[in-house]
């Protein structure tokens, strides 16, 4: 069992706001409680943790994710025999790819994931980067009157536009035989840090409860453009056997598909979370 007390870690921040690469740890090893606690602290501080040269098997990836909580089952179904694991793959025959625009994972669930861990075992020579954005910073950069207004609002999140409209999967094809739907606060409080974060995204959020359609569309459009500003972001260039571990409650991400027809392939383990906490 790998104990953090015996490790010499080097933590290399990507930006002052978000993202850090952690050197000096082998994630294929079983992690001690001390190691998990130290990683959890770094995770809360940097929102996204990156690791290089981690030749994880599918089972080792799930074991790593389970160190931080129960596994989340994806509405579209997981890899057979590996509940909690989904494939992330695109190549020359793909007609779509996962993570095409800014989003947090599966916010259409009543209890969205608290975090995800992605391991890629095959990457193109160039391209296929993932961008991550800090939703604490995005909220804090808004004017005080707009912050106050947003605190009292909730938004509707649906899996249908993404699952059916983008991937072409019908409700009958899903394990639960229906599209997941949920209502969440627009501004959520992180249960660990206590900080407020924006919690709407282009893939799953359909409208704001209580506003007229035109008002909802205009406000969401502004928030999407606001949160996607480069000043809130970091950018990760993948290498073979890299790992990215992101906090789904306070960060969003987008995966670039600029490497077609090359192959980018791996697996993502997702950690179950609780209902988002409102700040209003």
N, C-alpha and C positions, 0 to 999 in steps of 0.2 A: 504494500500500500504506500502510495506516494505522499509524503508529508511535506507541506510547504515550509516547515521550519528548517528542513535540510536543503532547501533549494535557494539558489541565488537567482532571483528574478530580475529581469530588466524590462521596465515598462516604458514604451516609446509612444507618446501621444502623437496622433496624426494632426490634430488641430487643438487649440485651447478649449474648444467647445464640445467636441465629440470625437470618439474613436481613439483606441490605443492598441498597439501591437505588444503582446506579451511574449517575451523570450525566456527560455530556460525551463520549460515544463514539457513533459511528455504526456499528452492526453490519452494515449493508449493504455496507460497504467491506471490501476484503481486509485482513486483520489481519497485521501484521508479527510475527515471532517474539518481539520485545520486548513487544508488546502482549499476545500470547497468554500469555507468561510472567507478566506483571503480573496479568492476569485470573485465571490459575490460582492465583496466590498469594492473591488476594482470595477466590476460591472456597473454598480450603482454610480460610481464616480464618473466613468467614461461613456456609459450607455451602450457602447459597442466594443467588444474585445476581439482582436484578431490574433491568429496563431499560424505559424508556418511549419511545414514539414511534419505534418501529423497524418500518418498512414492509417487512418481509422477504418475498421470494418464497420458494417452496418450495426452489428451488435454493440461494438464499442461506442459508436456514436449515440445509440440509445442509452447506454449505461452512463455516458457523460451527461446527457440531458436529465436523466433521472436523479442525478445528484442535486438538482435544483428544483425538483418537484415532480408531480405526476405528469404523464404524457398526455398530450392533447390529440384527439382523434379528428382528422380532417373531414369536413362534410362530404368531400368527393371520394373518400376512402383512402386507406393507407396501403403501403407495400404489403403484399400477402405474407403473413407470418411475422411482420414487424409493425404492430400497431404503434402509432406515434411517428412513423417515418413516411415521408413522401418523396418521390423522385423529382429531381430538378434537372431537366434535360432538354437540350435543343440542338438540332443538327441540320444538315442540308435538306432533310425531308420534313422538317417541322413547319407547321403553318401558324403557330403561335408560340409564345414563351411566357413563363411565369414571371410576374412582377414587372409588367410593362410600364407602369406609371406609379407615381408616389402613393404609398399606402402603408398601413400597418396590417399584420396578418390576421385574416379571418375575423374582422371586427363585426361581422354579421352574426356571430355567435352570441348567445346570452352571456357566456363566460369566455371571452376571447383569450387567446394564449398570452401568457405573461412574457414569453420570450421564445426565440428560435435559435437553433444552431445548425448552420449550413456547412457541409464538407464537400468540396469539389475534388474529384479524383482525375478529371480530365478537363483541360482548359485550352482555348486557342492560344496561338503564339502572342496575339495581341487582341485587345477588345474584351468585352464581357465584364467590364468593371461593375461594381455595385456602389451606388451613392447612398449615403445615410444622412438624415437631417434630424436636428435636435428640436423636439417639440416643446420643451421647456423654454428654450431661447425664442422660439417663434411666438409663443404666448407672451413672454415678457417684453418683446419688442413692440407689441401693440400699444396704442394709446390707452390711458387709464379709463376713459369713458367706454371704449369698445371692449376692454377687458370686463368691465362691470356688466355691460349688456350681455356678453356671451355667457357669463356665469349662470344666468337663469334659463338657458336654452338647452334643449335636447334635440338630437338628430336621429333619424331612422336609418338603419343599416340593413342592407339586403344582399344576399348572395346571388340572387337571380341574374342581375345584369352581367356579373362576371362568369358564373358557372354555366348559365344557359346562353347568354348573349355573346360571350367571348369564346368559351370552350365548347359550346354546343352540347352540353350535358343537360338532359331533361330531369325534372324532379323525380320521375319514376326510376331513373338510373342511380339515384343517390341511395346510400344505405338507409337514411331516414325517410326516404320517399317524399321529401319536401325541401324547399329552399330555406336555409336558415335566415331568420330575421330577428332584429333586436333594436331597442331604443337605448341610446347611451347619452350621457352628458357631453356637450361640446367641449367643455373644459373639465378635465379629470384631475384628481389628486393622486399622485403616486403613493402607494401604500408603504413604501420603504423610506423614500426621501421626504415626503410631504410636500413636494413641489407641484405646481400646477402646470399642465401640459395641454396643448390642443389635441383633440381626439376626433377629427373628421378626416376623411381621405377620399380620393377620387374613385377608387375601385368599389368601395362598399357603401359609402354614404349617399343616400338618394335625395333627402330633403330634411329641412329643419322643421320640427314640430311647432305648429302655431303661427307660422309665418305664411303670407301669401306666396304662391309658387314663384312669382317674379322676384319677390324679396329674398326667398330662400336661395334661388339660383344665383342672384347677384352676390349675396353674402358668402355662399360657399365658393363661388368663383374667385372672390377676393381672397378668402382664406387659403385656397389651393395655391394661388399665385404667390401669396405672402410666405407660406411655409416652405416653398421650393426655392427660396433665395439662396444663392451660394454661400452667403455669410453664416448660414446655419449648418453647413454640410461638411462632410469629409467624403473622400473617394478612395475605395479600396481596389487595388489591382490584384487580381487572383493569380496564384501560381498553383501548380499541381500539389494536392494535399494541404491546401490552406483551409482554415476554419474561420468563420465569422459567427459571432454570438451576440445577438442584439436584444435589447429590452423593448418589447412590443408596446409597452405602456407609455413610453415617452420618446419614441423615435419612429421615423418612417424611412422607407427605402425604395429604391427603384433599380432594377437590373437592366443594363444596356444590352440590346440585341444588335450590336454593330459588327458581329463576327460571322454572320451568315456567309457561306454555308458550312463553316467550321463547327466543331462540336464542343459543347460545354456541358459537363455532366457531373452529377453527384446526388447527395441525399440531404434532406433537411429533417431534423428532429424538432418537434414543437412541444413546448412545456405548457401545461394547463394553467389557466389563471382564474381569477374571480371576476365578478361583475365590476366594471369600472366605477370608481367612487366619484361622485359629483362634488364640485367645489362651491356650488351655489348655496 
